[in-house]
Amino acid sequence: MILSYDIEKGRQVAPILYEAFRTTGIHGRVDMPEDRPPARVETGSREHLLFLTLAVSLDYQRDAYALWESARRTYEDPETRYLFDPGALHEASYARVFADLEKYNLSKKHHADTTIWRTVGISLYKKWDGDPRNFLADCGYDGPTILRRLKEDRHPANGRMTWDFPFLRGKKIGPLWLRMLRDNAGIDCMKNLDLVPIPVDIHVARASLCLGIVRGRYEGRLKTIFEEIRHAWAESVMGHAAGDRPMIALDVDEPLWHLSRFGCAKRDPEAGRCPFRARCELGAFCVEGKVAIERQMVSLDTGKSEEDGSSGEERVAVQKGRCPGET
């Protein structure tokens, strides 16, 4: 299958996304589910960073609004607040953590989520004195180094080496965490964030495809084209400003998320008609054609394949993965 990047269009769209989200909003939305800290938690404090770090570790195949509301309710209950304290978490039994993560539906995949939560919290306790800022400082507050350490850092457990930061080390959640640290916790000293890719999920992917930033014909797993979407936005933001600094791919994550959730998700997946197009901030850039996403699979037909690509577009081949043993 061949897809095209429309970087020229991406460069038109990026500043509109950025400015709209910070002024009138995308479909009237100017905030994110994680924006509000729990009651009496100071923005940028150690407690706030622990709240963001632990909660975002469970941000996979979840409704974001439900996740963050459950996290706030869990924190605000004195009986379950200990879940956000790495030292107390270290002393608590697996059974207690399991039960308390369920109390406000913070965990959905209960055993997996309990393991993730305990592993991240106890890793912070044992290695970083229970403070994510110590880990960030050890990485020199360098974006790519933080992502690399999230992927690589391990510790011995039950006779084998285990990742310190399960799921937080993922291609979506790692960059998402860095954006939250910058935008929500106010950590503005991180370096080289221009080298951090946009955290692509189903919403960022759908909005990117409906805008035609990545377009063409493709049938298969949605995740297979995530790298193309990351590349397209890394290129599209170049040369733009975000306030008094250069724009980076992380700057369009939030508006794309809202564009999909409250707009593109309502589009007719087969015909491409969108009921919000006339009043959408990006409606003029929406492409015709099929963008059908279901159960992590996508069926895409928005034209401009290798036969009819135009100037301003870069074509890219998408290779389907092989099973072990195939040649």
N, C-alpha and C positions, 0 to 999 in steps of 0.2 A: 504494500500500500504506500502511496505517496501523499504527503501532506505539505502544505505551504505555510511559511511564516509570512504574515503581512506586517512587517516591521514599520513600514511607512504609516499604515493605519494605527498601529500601536503607539507610535510617537504622537499622533494626533489625539488619541484617546487618553493617554496617561495623564496629562495635566488636567483634563476635564474631570476624570475620576477623582483625582487628588483634591481639586478645588471644590467640587460639588460635595464631597463627603464632609469637608470642613466648613461648609457654609450652609447651603440649603438642604443638604443631605442627599443620599441615594434612596429614592422612593420614600423620602421624608425621614430617613434614619441617619443619625450622626453619631451613634454610639454602638458599642459592642457588648455582648453578654458579660464579658469579664471586667468591664470598666469599673464597676462599683465594688470597692472593697467591703469586707464585712464591717458591721457596726463597730466603732471605736478602734479600728485599725488604721494607723497613719500610713498614708501613701508613701511608698519607698522604704518603709521600715523593714527590719528583719522579718517581722511577722507577716507583712504584706508579701515579701518575696517568697516566703515559705508557702503561703496560701496560693500564690500563682503557680509556683513550681510543682507542688503536689497535685493540685487540681488539673493542671494542663496535662499531667502525665496520664490521665484517664480520658483525654480528649481524642478518642478514636471510636468511630462508628457510634457517635452520640449526638443527641440534640444539644447544641451548645447552650441554649437558654436554660434548659432543664439541668444540665450539668452544673453551670455556675450558680444557679439558684440553690441547688442541693448543696453545693460547697459552702455557700454563705450560711445556710441554715445549720449545717453541721458545725461550722466555726462558731456561730453565735450561741449555740447550745453549750453551756458550761460542762455538761457531761460528755460531750464528744469533741470539745475543742482540743483535747490532748492529741488528737490525730494529726494536728498541724505542728506539733512540737516534737522534733526528732528524738530528743532525750526521752520524753515520756513514751513515744512510740516504740523505742528500743526496749523499754521495760514491760510493755503491754504484751499479752499473749496473742497469738495468731487468732484464736477464737474470739477474743474481745474485739480486736480490730475488724475482723470479718463482720461481726454483729453490728458494730457501730457505724461502719461504712454503709450498711443497709438501712439504717434508721431513717435517713432522709433521701433514700434512693441515690446516694452518691456513687455507689457501685452498682453496676448492671451485670457484668460478667464476674460474679462474686468472688470466686477463688482467684481468677486471673487478676482482677483489680486489687484484691487484698495483697497479693504477692507483689504487684507493681508498687503499690503505695508503701508497703513496709520496706521494700528494697531501696527505693529512692530515699525515703526518710532516714533509714538506718545508715545508708551510705553517707548521707550528709552528716549524720551524727558522728560516725566513726572516723571519717576522713577530714571533715571540714568544720568541726566544732558546731555542727547544727546550723550553719549559716551559709546560704548559697553565695553570698558575696565573697567568702573566702575561696570558693572554687573559681569564681569569675576572676578574682585577683591573681590566682595561681596560673590562670590562662592569659594573663596580661590584658584582660578585658578585650581580647581580640576575637572577633566574630568567628572566623574560620577555625581558629584554635579551639574555641569553646565547642564548636560542632564536632571537631575531630576527637576531642577528649570525651564528649558525651558518647561517641561511638566506640571508643577504645578502652576507657577506664573499666577495670574489672577488679574483683576481689574473690578470695576463696570462700566457698560456702558448700557445706555438705559434700566435701570431697572433690569438688570441681570448681572451676573458675566461672563466675557469674558476672553479668554486666551490672555496673553500678547504677545505671539509669535506663532501665527498660522502658521502651516506648518514647521516653523523652529523647532518646538517641535517634529517633526515626527521622526520615527526610521531611516529613510534614511538621511534627511536633517540635523538633529542635529549633528550626527557624522561627516557628510560631512563638516559642518561649522567648527567644531573643527579641522579637517584636514587642511582646508584652512587657519585658523588662525595660525596654526603651520607652514605649508609649504609656504604659500603665504605672510602672514603678519609678519612672523618671530617671533611669540610669542612662545618662547621656554621654558617658565617657567611653562607651564601647567603640572599638576601632574596626575599620575594614568591613562594615556592614554592607557595603556595595558588593562584596563577594559572597554574601549570604543569599541563597535563592529564595524566591517567593514560596511560602508554604502552600503547596497545591493540595486542595481537597476537592470534593465533588462540586462545591459551589464555585471556587475559583476556576476549575476546569470548565464547568458549564458556561459561565459568563465569558470566558476566553473564546470558547468555540462559537457561542452565539454572536459575539462581536466579530468573529472572523479573523482574530489575531492568529489563530492556527485554524486552517481550513482545508477541505479536500474531501476525500472519500476514505473511510476506514470503518472496519467492523472488528471488534475485539475488546480486550480488557481496557478499561479506562486508564488504569495506572500505566499502561504501556506508553501512553503519550504524555505523561506528566513531565518528562524531561524536555519535550518539545515546548511545552507551555512555560516551563522555567526559563528556557533559553529565550523565548520570544519576549518575555517581560524584562529580562535582564537587558536586552537590546533596546527595547521600546522606551525605557525611562532615561536612557543616556541623553545628556544635553539639557535636561529639564531641571528646574529648581523646585525644591520643596521648602518654602520659606527662604531662609538665609543659607541653605546648604544644598548640595546636589541631590536630586531625587534618586532613590534606589528602589529596587523591586519590592521591598517590604512596604513601601509607601502606598502601593495600590492593592495590597492584600485585603484590607478592610472594605474599601468600596466595591471591589469585585465580589466579595462574599455577600454583601447586601444586594448587589445588582442581581445575583442569581437567586438568592433565597426569596426576595420579595418581588422579583420580576421575571427573569429568564425561566425559573422553575414553573411558571404558569403558562409558558409558551406552548403551543401545539407542537409536540415533538416530531410529528411527521411533516406537516405542512409549513411549519415555521411561523405561523401567525401568533403574535403576542398581543394580548388584550391591553397591555400597558404601554405599547410602543409609542403612541402619540404623546403621552405625557412623561415618558422615561427620559432621564437626563442624557442617556446614550442611545436613544431610539434611532437617531439618524444613522448610526453606525451598525445597527443590527443586520445580519446577513439572512438571506432567504435560505430555505432548505431544511434538511432533516438533522436534528440534534436530539437523538433519543438515548437517554441514559437510564438504565435500570439494573439494579443489583450489581453495581460495579462494572457493567458492560456498557459499551457505547456503540451506536450505529450512527455514523456521520456521513452526510452527503451534502456538503455546502459548496460543491463545485471547485473549480480551479485546481485540478490535479496536474500531473506531469504533462498532459496533453494540452492544457489550456492555461497554464500559468502565465502571469503577466509581469511586466517590469515592476520593481518595487517589492516583489515577493521572492523568497528564497525557498526552494524545494528541499524536502528532507525525506529520506526513505525510512519507514518504520519497519523494523525487523521483528517478526514474531519469534518468541523464545523457543528454544529446542528443549526437549526432555533429555534427561541424562542418558547417554549412550547413543544419541542420534548424531549423525554426521552430516 
